[in-house]
Structures are given as C-alpha cells and as structure tokens.
Amino acid sequence: MGGGDSYHPKGHHTFKEVWSPSGGWWCDPKGWRKNTVLAVGLYMTASYLIFQYSAENERRFSHPRHWVPSMLYAKMPPKPEDE
C-alpha cells in the first residue's frame, strides 16, 4: 500500500528531481514544529490586539433592539432608562 521510504515513482531517479508546492514525496521540512508554533503564536497575538482595539473603539449611535455579544465587553455607557 504505502510503499515505504525507498519507493520512487516511475520516471523519477532521485528525490532531488521531485518538486511540488507541498514539498515532494515525503515532506518533513526541518523545524516545521517550531515554525508552526511561531505562526500560530503570531496569529493569536495579532487577533488579540485587533480584538482589543475593536472593543475599545466600538461606538453605537443607537441602542440595539436585541442582545449583541459585544455588549459584554464594549466600553459604551449604559443606555439611560426612560422615565
């Protein structure tokens, strides 16, 4: 079924002749775990900073008719009660 590590498809003599965007027949790039952790960490940091900026600068010009999740963290003043 899998062929093992020594399997080479017909028409290719060495690993050096194989090129693909995904990395070849048995892709295992050096440092892939570190690079993955770094990329996920940068993504999460950027997401957090964008979320904080959005929460601090959110403005509503009218009160929503229904509950909105951002009401939990937005720093808008509460709507004055009608008397």
N, C-alpha and C positions, 0 to 999 in steps of 0.2 A: 504494500500500500504506500507508505511514505517514501521508501527508497533509501533512507539513511543519509548520513553526511557525505558518502562517497558517490552519490548518484549525480551524474551530469546529463542533462538533456541532450539529445542528438543535435549535432551541429555546433556545439559549444565545446571548446577544448579545455578552457580553464575558467576559473571564477572571474578573472580579470576581463574576460570578454562579455560578461553579463552586466548590463546596466539597466536599471529601471528606477522610476521615482521612489518606489518603496524600498530599494536597496539591494536588489538581487535575489538569488535563490534562497539563501539562509541569512537573512539580515539580522545582525546583532551588533549595532554600532557601539563603539567604545564610549562609555559614560552615559548611556541612554537613561539610566535611572536618575542620575544627578540632573541631567538636562530636563527630564520630565518634572522632577520635584521643583526645580528652579522656575520652569514655565508656569506650573500651577500656582506656585507662590506669588509670582509677579501678577498673574491674572487675578488672584484673590485680593492682593493688595490694591490693585487698580480698581477692582469692583467695590471694595470697602471705601476708598477715597471718593469715588464717584457717588456712592450712596450717601455718604456724609455731606458732601456738597449739595446734593439734591435735597436732602432733608432740611438743611439749614436755609436754603433759598426758595423753598416752596411757598408760593403765595396763592391764595384763593380770594377771588373778588366776590364770591357768593358762597354761602354755606351749602354743602352737598345735600341733596334730598335723601340719599341713603348713606349707610355707613361705608366709609372708604378706609382701606387698610392703613394708608399713610396718616390717618388721624391719630394713630398710636404714637408716632414718633415725630411728626411735624411740629414745629415750634410756633404755630399760629395761635393767637389769643382765642380763648373760647368765645363763642357767639353769645352776645348779651341776650338774656331771656326777655321775651316780650311780656310787657305788663298789662 
